[in-house]
Amino acid sequence: MRKKAVLVGCGNMAATWVRALRQPDLDDRLVVAGLVDIDLAAADRLRSEFELPECLTGTDLDTMLSRVQPDIVFDVAVPSARLAVVKASLARGCHVLSEKPMATSMPDARQIRQAASEAGRLFAVCQNRRFKEGIRRVRAAVDSGVLGSLNAMHCDFFVGAHFGGFRDAMQHVLLLDMAIHTFDAARFLSGREPLAVYCHESNPSGSWYAHGSTANAVFEFSGDVVFTYRGSWSAEGANTSWDSAWRIVGSKGTLLWDGENAFSLNLVDGDEGFFRPLVQVDVPAAPDPRLVNGHTSVIEDFLRAVESGREPETRGRDNIRSLAMVFCAIESAAARRRVEIDVQEAA
């Protein structure tokens, strides 16, 4: 019997979610039974676009939860609504998978974590960029030990993104709305936890955002690993990948990844010369093909967790550590000083 789901928030991102949910493996196990948005016309348009004639639409979440009694809620609402949507859904006994960020503050994130624990339901965050072939291949290379001991990770994110809508007015728009992907990727790729950060945030002349469209940060990770981030959402002329351009440095060599399909892995191959000789080796394949399809893989991983009782990879009580990186970077930028990240407090 297919599980029932309600999707909350029918704006621009919702189509990506519904398209993923209509993939054969998911469509056979899950039915979208309700769509909720404060703008009823948006919910009706989404229902029509994806030909969901039996799907209910509405503007009030509580009413929809009562009518549908879903097993799962997909929260695609704007970040400011996250806490209310998630707590209401958990209170009705639903498992919840949310868009990022997990919350708009650390106190809100802790409330969500506590509410999920008390309800005995799963809560996870759609860190969809973990579920791409490239990042899985880089993680496999790091895990293989081919680079030796991991020393540093450096990434560049430069994208001139003209969204319009709520992002244009957000405070800390790059750090809060986008950098969470890259910060979470750094945790995933390294297998280490963040300990401290120094960050500089600005909004350069010509930016079409209200605040914080650029940031530069240096993170200290466990195991003496350094992670540096250079990012901008208002840099025109030479866009990087949405997944950033990466340099992973180990004691035996360096892996370059453009965030898409280009890899270069060079290892030291000798012990003489001013510059040691190098040999280029292949980056390994992604170990699990089920985990490389973006939103579809996130939802599949979450649904398998619901069905089996295990925890999903992007569970809230882990993702809160990536969120802590965001808010400590914001704190550092405001205070213009190094800020320690209390991983135990975050978790």
N, C-alpha and C positions, 0 to 999 in steps of 0.2 A: 504493500500500500504506500502510495506516494505521500511524503510529508507535505504539509501546507506551510506556505511562507507569505509574509506581508513585507512589502518593500516600502520604506518611508523616505520621502524626498525624491521628487520626480523631475529634478533639474537636469543640467547637462550631463552629469555622470551617470544618471540612472539608466540611460540606454546601453551603456557599456555593461552594466550589471545584468540587465535583462537579456542582452545578447548572449552573455556567458551562461545564464541560467537556461537558455533555450538550446544549449548544446546537447546532443543526444544522451550522453551518459548522465547528465544532470536532469534533463527533462523527463527521463524515465523514473526518477527517484523523488522529484520535487515539483510541486505546482505553485505558481505565483497566484495566490487566491485574493490578494488585496493590494492596492496601491494607495498611498496616503501622501497628500501634499496640501499645504495651506492654500494653494491655487488649484482648485478642482479641475480647471481646464488643462493644467499640466498633466495631472493623473489620467484624465480622459484621453489626451493625445498619446501618452505612452501606451495605454491599453490598445488604442486603435492602431498605432504603428506596429506593434508586435502581435496583433490579432489575438487578443486575450478576451474574447467576448464574455466568458463566465467569471472574469476577475472583477471584484468589487472595487469601486473607487470612492474616496471620501477625503474629508479635510480634518477629521478628528481621530487621533490614534486610538484612544480608549474605546471609542465606538467600534472602530474596525477590529480591534482585538476581541471585543465581545462577540461580534458577528462572525468572525472567521475562526477564532480560537486556534491560531497557528502554532506550529511547533517551533518555527524559526522566524526571527525578524532580521531583515537586512536594512541597516541604518545608513542611508545615503543622504541624510539631511545635512544642512550647513553645520559647521563645527559648533556654533553657539547653541544649537539645539541638542547636542550630543547627550549631555547628562540627563536631560528630561526624557528623551526618547529611550535611552538604554535602561534607565531605572524603571520606567513604566513597563517596558517589555519584559524585563527580568521578573518584575513583580507579578506578571501574569503567567509566569512559568515558561517563558520562551527562551531559547538559546538565541544569542545575538552576535552577528558579524557586522562590524561597523566600518565605514570609511575612516581613513586617517584624517586628522590626528585623533588619537584615543580620547583626548579632552583638550579644553582650552586653558587648563591650569592643572598643576599637580594635585591640589586638593580635590578637584573634580575627578581626576584619574583615580585617586585613592577611594573616592566614594563609589565609583563604578566597580573597582576591584572588590570592594567590600560587599556591594550589592550582589555581584555574581556569586561570591562565596556563600552568602546567606541564602540565596535562592537555589543553590545547588545546580546552577546552569552554566553553560559555557559562554564566555565572552571572548571574542577575538577581534583583531584589527586587520583590515585589508592592506597589508604590506605587499601589494601585488608585485613589486619589483624584485622581491626575493624569488619569485616564481618565474624566472626567465632563464633561458638556456645559458646565456653568457655568465651570469653571476654564479650559477651552479657549477659551471666549468672552472671559474676562478677559485671557488671554494674547494673544489676537488683537487686543484693544483696545490693550494695551500695545505690542505689536509694530507696530501701525499708526502710532504716533507721535501719535495724536490728543490724548494727554495732555501732549504736549511732553516735556521731559526728566523722567525718573522721579526723584522726590525721596524718597518714603517709602512704606512699607507698614505698616499697623497691623491687627492681628487680635485678636479676642476669641473664646475657646473656653470656654464654661461649660456643663457637662453633668453632671447628677447620675446617674452610671451605676453601677448595682448589679450587677456581674458575678457575684460569688462566684468561687470557684476560685483559680487561682494569682495573679491580679492583686491580690487583696486582701492578699497577703503580700509583694508585690514592694517592693524599694527603688526610689525614684525612679519610681514607677509612672506618673505623668503624662508626665514627660520621656522616659522610656525606652520606654514602650509606645505612647503616643499622639502626643506632640508631634512625632515623626519625620514624621508626615503633613503637619503644618502647616509645619514647617521645610523639608521637601522642596518643598512648594507655593510657599514664598517664593522658593526658588532657581529653580523653574520659571517662576513668573510674572514675575520680574524679569530673568532671564537673567544675574544677577550672582552673585558668589561671596562667602561670608561671610569676614570678616577678624577679627572680635573680638566678644566677648559679655560682658555683665554680667547675672547672673541671681540672683534670690532665690527660694528654694524653701521651702515649708512644708507642714505637715499640720494644718489647723485643727481646733479643737474640734468634735466631732460627726462628723468624718470616719470612714468605715467602712473606710478603707484603713490599712495599717500605716505607710506612709511616703510623703511627697512627692506628695500629691494636688493641690497647687496650685503654680504657678510664674509668675513675671513676668520677662521677659527683654528686653533691648535688644541688638540685633545691629547691628554696623557691616558693611555690604556694600561691595563694590567700586563705584566710580563715585559715592562719597559718598551712597549710599542707606542710609537707616535703616529697620530692620525691628523693630517692637515686638510682643511676644506677651504676652497676659494669658490665663492658662488655669487651669481647675479641673475636676477630675472629681468633686468633692464639693460642688458648688453647686446647691442645690435651688431650684425655683420659677420659673426662666425660662431654659430650655435654649436655647442657640444651635444652629445646624446642627452636625452632626458635622464639617463642613468649615470651621467658624469663620465669623465675620462680619468682612468685610474693608473697609478704607478704603485705596484706592490714590491717592496724591497726586502729581500732576505739576505742571510749571510752568504749564500751561494750564488745569488743572481737576482734578476729583476724581471717581473712580469708586467707588461703594458697591456691595458685593455681599453678600447675606445668607448665602452659602454654599449656597443652593438655587436658586430661580428668580427672585429679585427683584434687579433691577439699577437703578442710577441713575447716569448719566454727565452731569455738568454742566461746561460749558466757559465760560471768560470770553468775553464777547461785547461788548467795548467797553473804552475806556480812561479813563472818567470816573466820578466818584462815590466816596464813602467805601467802599461795597461795590460792586465792579464788577458790571455786569449779566451775567446768565448765560443760556446757552441749553442746553436738554437735548437730547442726541443719543442715537441708538440704539447699543446695544452690538452689535458684529458677531456673526454666526452662527459656530458652530464650523466651522473650515475642513475637517475630515475626519470624516465621520460614523462611520467605523470606530473612532474613538478616544474614544468617549463612553459606553461601556457597562461601566464598572467592571471587575470581575474578568474578564469575558469579553474585553474589549479588551486587558487586560494579557496574558492568555494568548495571544490572537491575535497580538499584537505579538511575543511571545516565540517562538511557533511559526513565524511568518514569518521571524524571524531565524535559527532553526534550519534552516529549509528553504533560505534564501537565502545563509547565511553572513555576513550583516551583523550588527551589534550591536543588541540591543534597547534601547529608550529608557531603561529602568530598570536598565541593566547595573550590576553590582556596583562596578566601578571608578569610576562616577559617583556611585552612591548612597552610597558611603563618605564623600563630602563632606557629605551631609545628616546622616549618622550622626555625623560629627565635630562638627556643631553641637550634637547632643544631649550628647555627652560633655564638650565644652567648657562647655556650660551647667551640667552637673552639677559640674564642677570649679570653676566660678565660684561657684556657690551654696555649695559646701563651704568655699572659701577666702575668700568674701565680697570678691572683687576682680574686676576686668576680666581676661579671659583672651583671648589672641590665638589665632586659628585658623590653623594652618599648612596652607593648601590644598594645597600641593605635597606635604607630608608625608602628608596624608590620601589623596591620589590615588596 
